[in-house]
Amino acid sequence: GYLGVDPDMFTTKTGTKVARCRMATTEYYKNREGEWVGSTSWHYLVFWGALADKACEEMHKGNGVSLSGRISNRQYTGTDGKPRSTSEIIVQTFEVNPIQATVKEKTSEQVPFMA
């Protein structure tokens, strides 16, 4: 996917570093008219400990990123006092992609994929 913002770092009350940011992924498919259409989803990413430092050093808005991790669903209380829920990817490994691919031309045989 592609980063929407630079990672934001903070430290927990126990002294553990945490970084957060958002990543967009786009899935391409053909519509009923046979035209390629993209559907973009946004994902919240969380980095813990030394990986948080690495993320803040290496990742910047617009970078292409490949990653692996686990999905975490959690509940919290919003600033308005109402209960909220969110899904996050707890990142375990990542790599900043030096070449950012773009899909410009597609044939009927090509099925584009962008992480």
C-alpha positions in Angstrom: 0.0 0.0 0.0 0.9 3.7 0.2 1.3 5.7 3.3 -1.2 8.6 3.8 0.8 10.3 6.6 4.2 10.1 8.2 4.2 7.8 11.3 3.4 9.6 14.6 5.4 8.4 17.6 4.5 8.5 21.3 5.6 6.7 24.4 3.2 4.7 26.7 3.1 5.3 30.5 5.4 2.3 30.8 8.0 3.7 28.5 7.2 1.6 25.4 7.5 3.5 22.0 4.5 3.2 19.7 4.1 4.7 16.2 0.9 5.0 14.2 0.0 5.9 10.7 -2.5 5.1 7.9 -1.9 3.2 4.7 -4.1 3.0 1.6 -4.6 -0.1 -0.6 -6.4 -0.2 -3.9 -8.1 -3.2 -5.4 -8.8 -3.1 -9.1 -11.6 -4.9 -10.9 -13.6 -4.7 -14.0 -17.1 -3.2 -13.8 -20.1 -4.3 -15.9 -19.0 -2.2 -18.8 -15.6 -4.0 -18.8 -13.7 -0.9 -17.6 -11.1 -1.1 -14.8 -12.2 0.5 -11.6 -10.2 1.0 -8.4 -11.6 0.8 -4.9 -9.3 2.2 -2.2 -9.4 1.2 1.5 -7.6 2.8 4.4 -5.9 0.9 7.2 -4.5 1.9 10.6 -1.0 0.7 11.2 0.6 0.3 14.7 4.3 -0.3 15.3 5.7 -1.2 18.8 9.2 -0.8 20.3 12.2 -0.8 18.0 10.0 -1.2 15.0 8.3 2.1 15.9 11.8 3.8 15.7 12.5 2.1 12.4 9.1 3.2 11.0 9.6 6.8 11.9 13.1 6.8 10.3 12.2 5.0 7.1 8.6 5.6 6.3 7.2 8.9 4.9 3.9 10.0 3.4 3.5 8.6 -0.1 6.0 5.8 0.3 5.0 2.4 -1.1 5.1 -0.2 1.7 4.9 -4.0 1.9 4.2 -5.4 5.4 3.1 -8.3 7.4 1.3 -8.3 10.8 -1.9 -9.2 12.6 -5.3 -7.6 12.7 -6.4 -6.3 16.1 -9.9 -5.2 16.9 -10.3 -3.1 20.0 -12.8 -0.9 21.8 -12.1 2.4 23.5 -13.9 5.5 24.8 -13.8 8.5 22.5 -13.1 12.0 23.7 -16.9 12.6 23.7 -17.3 9.7 26.2 -19.0 7.4 23.7 -17.7 3.8 23.1 -15.8 3.3 19.9 -14.2 0.4 18.1 -11.4 0.2 15.6 -9.4 -2.3 13.6 -5.7 -1.9 13.3 -2.8 -3.9 11.7 -0.1 -4.6 14.4 2.9 -4.5 12.1 5.5 -7.2 12.6 7.7 -6.6 9.5 7.8 -4.0 6.8 9.8 -2.9 3.8 9.6 0.5 2.1 9.4 -0.1 -1.7 12.0 2.0 -3.5 10.1 1.8 -6.8 6.4 2.8 -6.6 4.5 1.0 -9.3 1.6 2.7 -11.0 -1.0 1.0 -13.2 -1.3 3.0 -16.4 -2.3 0.6 -19.1 -4.2 -2.6 -18.8 -5.3 -5.2 -21.3 -8.2 -7.6 -20.8 -5.7 -10.3 -19.8 -4.0 -8.2 -17.2 -5.4 -8.2 -13.7 -3.7 -5.3 -11.8 -2.7 -5.7 -8.2 -1.5 -3.0 -5.9 -0.9 -3.8 -2.2 
